[in-house]
């Protein structure tokens, strides 16, 4: 493999969506074919390049693109096992979401603007995944905030503008705290390249007090996007965005960027051993547990379907932080594999919610009586995502929770089992009534607003196929969890490399 490819591959993966995204801004509104071609070409190219990277990183090949900005300040995009896990999730789900968004926005205005910012959002997410140091991470983190704001505000209604403004307040504030922590840490430790095992362990113990304060700043900055309580308030408000944006926020981009950042800071900046010795893992575990239970309780009383899913995200994403907070490789595997599993389950649920709204005008749980008879395939996909979230085998969510439970026992954190049990019961309490309504109650005489008449398919093909694909992935990720290159096997590879060093 050529050294030129080693140097260029991470940058090419970022640019594979950045360049088409910039071009899409210039495309006329009526140029549907050109816009679609640019979207699909970028998504397919990114996926192909990521495939090359997966093979290379698995065999311990090094990829790094480094651009010097100033002495001691480098923009670095690099690949390791952890970055490949996130960049693969982002690339696969971006392709599926692109197909869905093309169908969803088929007859709406401002599509070139939407897809331009959509591509920039994914570019920033991929930049976060491939960031080789904390400086690059912070820059891409802020670009993600700015690129996502127009997507939340896309509809231009007062509600959309208000939701986008709240999102911006939270995320800009979080970004400021993250920047402050990163600058402070760099003054103490020098360049903050991500290294498996961390970079702070060899520094003097006299700095440990400052490291604890800096961790709180970094956790607060990352916790906004990861929706840790009490920094989660933007997430339910952003549900005014179109369904493809909601899917992007909850499964691929924003909340995952925050959770991924927490994993990076714990393992590759502090090092899990030092983080445990400083009591930082206990703080993270407490916040994650409170968030898991709070999000589930709030989801229980929501009638708005997307709002219920939003609070479910608040709860479910914190499983990643919970796994990170337990010292030991098994819990790490549970947290990391949930980064992928939660993504495919939650994107399925939001695709289905979008289908209900776009096809029948259904926005509330109380409007879902008998919808399984009118839209059986969409409801089957929704059922797979919901049962996976509860943790029913053999779906993907069961694998995550099983490893988190085993990791809790292995790490001596038996209290985590009570959190997992309570959360599982609450998950069932807010998802099973939806499934009962959808499958077993009689449908109403008229749907709230039937926009797409039933013909051969229950809705447009571009809306139907994406949730069926991701629902199938929910099942396959559980059934074939032990297969080569599965999310579980890749999470085990990351855990081995983090704890063996």
Secondary structure, DSSP 8 states (H G I E B T S, - for coil): --HHHHHHHHHHHHHHHHHHHHHHTTS-TT-HHHHHHHHHHHHHHHHHHHHHHHHHHHTT---EEEEEEETTEEEEEE--HHHHHHHHHHHHHHHHHHHHHHHHTTT-S-HHHHHHHHHHHHHHHHHHHHB-BHHHHHHHHHHHHHHHHHHHTTT--HHHHHHHHHHHHHHHHHHHHHHHHHHHHHHHHSS-B--TT-SSTTS-GGGHHHHHHHHHHHHHHHHHHTT-TTS-HHHHHGGGS-HHHHHIIIIISHHHHHHHHHHHIIIIII-HHHHHHTTHHHHHHHHHHHHHHHHHHHHHT--BHHHHHHHHHHHHHHHHHHHHHSSSHHHHHHHHHHHHHHHHHHHHHHHHHHHHHHHH---BGGG-TTHHHHSHHHHHHHHHHHHHHHT-TTSHHHHHHHHHHHHHHHTT-THHHHHHHHHHHHHHHHHHHHHHHHHHS---SS-S---S--SSSSS-HHHHHHHHHHHHHHHHHHHTTTSTT-HHHHHHHHHHHHH--
